[in-house]
Amino acid sequence: MRKQKRPSKTKKPSKAVKPSEAVQSTGDAAREEVSTALLPIDGQIPLPHCTLKETLEHLYCELAAVLAGHHIPGTAAFFEEELPGMVYDVAIGAGWLPWPPEDLQSEAVGEPSRLHGKQVVILGDYKVERWYRDSFMALLDEWIGMHTVPTDTRERRIERLPKYTNEKTRQDMLDAYIKHEVEVNSRKEYLDPVTRAAPPKMKEIASRAGVDYSDFNKWRRGPKHLKDSSEKSHRISLLLLYDERQKPKSQLLRVESKSRIALTKHPQHPQT
């Protein structure tokens, strides 16, 4: 994807602009307001008909499907680095995200490197600070994971799941998963301290497993309420033991329909 030319600016802003302010406008005026001080990306920023996170997720899946149709090798590096970079380039061109700091784009700044104490990495056609790339990648984390898992891995994992469980063993699995999630979030510098320390909510865990909250509660009460051999139990166990996340079909259809409208409303700016 060819690197886009940054519009010229006649006056530098005196203060940083919030991501919500930069995303709400897709014209050149928004570009002129963007400061070199970026803030962590808020995936819940509203775009027309859906959120920023939903739009980026759908764009990632659409690009993956198109490139798969052209027999592009689906390596882990492709799904974890190249494809997210393409999504980021489109987000910049469409005005959903602010321009990266201009001082990082110098050819003298390599990758990875440090500039004035900042750790610089590549994201798409641009250079950004590592914490900013991490905050962007977090928005696509679920779909990156789903595209990088080999097709036969799920079957092998299901074979290794406990054949028989009880209420206590299921609660132990859940407690271990929550503890791991808190530990992982504690290392994410782009999250605020409260979010880092907060354990995931039960409804969020059910959503990650791709099951209804009522079915998740049945699973927690033991195999008498939801058998170990059921598909729903498999989904929950795969999440807790292997962090294999699912996307509910109803949510996927909603994201696709809303994101298609957003992509139509906000096409990329012509490259110059």
JOFEN-V616591 format. One record per residue. N is the residue number from 1. RES is the residue in one letter. PHI is phi in whole degrees, -180 to 180 (* if undefined). D_LAST is the distance of its C-alpha to the last C-alpha in whole Angstrom. Layout:
# JOFEN-V616591
N&RES&PHI&D_LAST  N&RES&PHI&D_LAST
This chain:
# JOFEN-V616591
1&M&*&13  2&R&-71&10  3&K&-68&9  4&Q&-85&7  5&K&-81&6  6&R&-74&9  7&P&-60&10  8&S&-69&12  9&K&-124&16  10&T&-94&19  11&K&-148&21  12&K&-83&22  13&P&-68&24  14&S&-89&28  15&K&-146&28  16&A&-70&26  17&V&-104&25  18&K&-64&27  19&P&-56&25  20&S&-62&26  21&E&-73&25  22&A&-75&21  23&V&-80&21  24&Q&-67&23  25&S&-118&20  26&T&-113&16  27&G&-91&15  28&D&-64&13  29&A&-61&17  30&A&-65&18  31&R&-64&15  32&E&-70&17  33&E&-93&20  34&V&-78&20  35&S&-93&22  36&T&-75&22  37&A&-94&25  38&L&-83&24  39&L&-114&27  40&P&-54&28  41&I&-76&27  42&D&-98&29  43&G&-67&29  44&Q&-91&31  45&I&-58&28  46&P&-79&28  47&L&-106&25  48&P&-57&26  49&H&81&29  50&C&-167&29  51&T&-90&28  52&L&-60&25  53&K&-61&27  54&E&-63&28  55&T&-65&25  56&L&-65&24  57&E&-62&27  58&H&-65&26  59&L&-62&23  60&Y&-58&24  61&C&-67&27  62&E&-64&25  63&L&-64&23  64&A&-62&26  65&A&-67&27  66&V&-64&25  67&L&-70&25  68&A&-65&28  69&G&-66&28  70&H&-100&27  71&H&60&29  72&I&-75&27  73&P&-57&30  74&G&-90&30  75&T&-79&31  76&A&-63&32  77&A&-63&29  78&F&-64&27  79&F&-75&28  80&E&-93&28  81&E&-126&25  82&E&-67&22  83&L&-66&22  84&P&-59&23  85&G&-63&20  86&M&-63&18  87&V&-63&19  88&Y&-64&18  89&D&-61&14  90&V&-66&14  91&A&-62&17  92&I&-68&14  93&G&-64&11  94&A&-82&14  95&G&86&15  96&W&-75&19  97&L&-128&19  98&P&-75&18  99&W&-63&16  100&P&-70&18  101&P&-55&20  102&E&-68&18  103&D&-70&21  104&L&-86&21  105&Q&-86&18  106&S&-61&19  107&E&-64&20  108&A&-72&24  109&V&-89&24  110&G&-85&25  111&E&-144&26  112&P&-82&28  113&S&-159&29  114&R&-128&30  115&L&-135&29  116&H&53&31  117&G&83&33  118&K&-94&30  119&Q&-85&30  120&V&-103&26  121&V&-136&25  122&I&-92&22  123&L&-139&20  124&G&66&18  125&D&-93&15  126&Y&-126&16  127&K&-114&20  128&V&-138&22  129&E&-74&26  130&R&-58&28  131&W&-62&29  132&Y&-72&26  133&R&-63&25  134&D&-61&29  135&S&-68&29  136&F&-73&25  137&M&-63&27  138&A&-62&30  139&L&-70&29  140&L&-106&28  141&D&-55&32  142&E&-62&34  143&W&-76&31  144&I&-62&31  145&G&-63&35  146&M&-69&35  147&H&-87&33  148&T&-100&34  149&V&-82&38  150&P&-57&40  151&T&-62&41  152&D&-93&44  153&T&-65&44  154&R&-61&45  155&E&-64&48  156&R&-67&49  157&R&-66&49  158&I&-61&51  159&E&-63&54  160&R&-90&54  161&L&-68&54  162&P&-58&57  163&K&-73&60  164&Y&-134&62  165&T&-130&61  166&N&-135&62  167&E&-60&62  168&K&-69&62  169&T&-64&60  170&R&-68&57  171&Q&-66&57  172&D&-63&57  173&M&-62&54  174&L&-67&52  175&D&-63&53  176&A&-66&52  177&Y&-66&48  178&I&-63&48  179&K&-61&49  180&H&-65&47  181&E&-63&44  182&V&-64&45  183&E&-65&45  184&V&-65&41  185&N&-65&40  186&S&-65&42  187&R&-96&40  188&K&-91&36  189&E&-68&36  190&Y&-79&33  191&L&-90&36  192&D&-74&38  193&P&-56&42  194&V&-67&43  195&T&-66&41  196&R&-60&41  197&A&-88&45  198&A&-81&45  199&P&-73&46  200&P&-65&45  201&K&-77&46  202&M&-61&48  203&K&-66&46  204&E&-67&43  205&I&-64&45  206&A&-61&46  207&S&-64&43  208&R&-63&41  209&A&-79&44  210&G&77&43  211&V&-127&47  212&D&-69&48  213&Y&-61&49  214&S&-65&53  215&D&-69&53  216&F&-64&52  217&N&-67&55  218&K&-63&57  219&W&-61&56  220&R&-66&57  221&R&-82&60  222&G&116&61  223&P&-67&61  224&K&-66&64  225&H&-99&61  226&L&-151&58  227&K&-64&59  228&D&-63&58  229&S&-83&57  230&S&-75&55  231&E&-62&51  232&K&-66&51  233&S&-65&53  234&H&-61&51  235&R&-61&47  236&I&-65&49  237&S&-66&50  238&L&-64&47  239&L&-68&45  240&L&-70&48  241&L&-95&49  242&Y&-125&45  243&D&55&43  244&E&-87&42  245&R&-99&40  246&Q&-113&40  247&K&-119&38  248&P&-55&40  249&K&-59&39  250&S&-63&40  251&Q&-70&37  252&L&-62&35  253&L&-64&35  254&R&-67&34  255&V&-63&31  256&E&-63&30  257&S&-66&30  258&K&-70&29  259&S&-70&26  260&R&-61&25  261&I&-66&25  262&A&-64&23  263&L&-66&20  264&T&-72&21  265&K&-72&21  266&H&-125&18  267&P&-70&15  268&Q&-66&12  269&H&-71&9  270&P&-60&6  271&Q&-76&4  272&T&-116&0
